[in-house]
Amino acid sequence: MTLQARMSHPAQQLPAAMKALFALKAATQHQGVDETTLALVELRASQINGCGACVDMHARAALKAGESAERLFAVAAWREVPGFSDAERAALALTEALTRISDRPEPVSDDVWNEAARHYDEKALSALLLAIANINVWNRLNVAVRQPAGAWKA
């Protein structure tokens, strides 16, 4: 089955939006959160949101950057497998909480927040929160227009 997008990507239709989304991503880099952690965050949020385009893109980019296939295969079950640091686990828990905000009365529990704050200072935590928000924007846009996986390579 070949998937076809419903329309051109919204961020391509509004170049200022594309520029803003790329600028937001750039602003989150090198701010105290390891690049590998940011890649895991992007992959996990994309898995939760069912964004095939982003799962494909971020898994491939992480592999190219040196991330192991074993960790990428396991990121959906990060609580149940070894190989993730405590800081990565805190970032992934925060990612899940912020991505699934309507799933519980207190979307980001004090436990999730305090564990993230234990590993990241306010600058790094700010970068992490903005990175999670940004990937969720991309996921929602891609899912809405049914952006096919691999289309970004064209």
TORDOTI-280772 format. One record per residue (C-alpha): y, z, x; residue in one letter. Coordinates in steps of 0.5 Angstrom, whole numbers, plus 500, padded with zeros to 3 digits. Layout:
BEGIN
YZXa/...
END
This chain:
BEGIN
500500500m/507498503t/512502501l/519499500q/526503500a/529503493r/536502496m/539501503s/540508506h/546512503p/548514510a/548507512q/552505506q/557510508l/558510516p/563516516a/557520513a/552517518m/557519524k/558526521a/550527520l/549525527f/555529530a/552535526l/546534530k/549534536a/553540535a/547544534t/544542541q/544546547h/547552544q/541557545g/536554541v/530550546d/530543544e/522544543t/524549538t/529544534l/524539534a/519544531l/524546526v/525538524e/518537523l/516543519r/522542514a/520535514s/513537512q/515541507i/520536503n/514531504g/519526508c/514521511g/520518515a/522524518c/515527519v/513520523d/520520527m/520527529h/513528531a/513521535r/520524538a/517530540a/511527543l/515522547k/519529550a/513532552g/511536546e/503537546s/499533540a/495540539e/502544537r/504538533l/498538529f/498545528a/506546526v/504546519a/499552520a/504556525w/502563522r/495562523e/494558530v/496561537p/500557542g/507558539f/512563542s/515569538d/522565538a/519559535e/515563530r/522566528a/525559527a/519556523l/519562518a/527561518l/526554517t/521555511e/525560508a/532556508l/528549506t/524553500r/530557497i/528557490s/521559491d/523567491r/528571489p/531573496e/530566499p/532569506v/529576507s/531581511d/525581515d/525573516v/533574518w/532580523n/526577526e/530571528a/536575530a/532579535r/531572538h/537568537y/544571538d/550569533e/551562537k/544560537a/543562530l/548558528s/546552531a/539554528l/542554521l/546548522l/540544524a/535547519i/541545514a/542538517n/534536517i/534538510n/540533508v/536528512w/529529508n/533529501r/536523502l/530519505n/526522499v/531520494a/531513496v/523513499r/525511506q/519508509p/516512515a/517508521g/523504518a/527508523w/524504529k/527497526a/
END
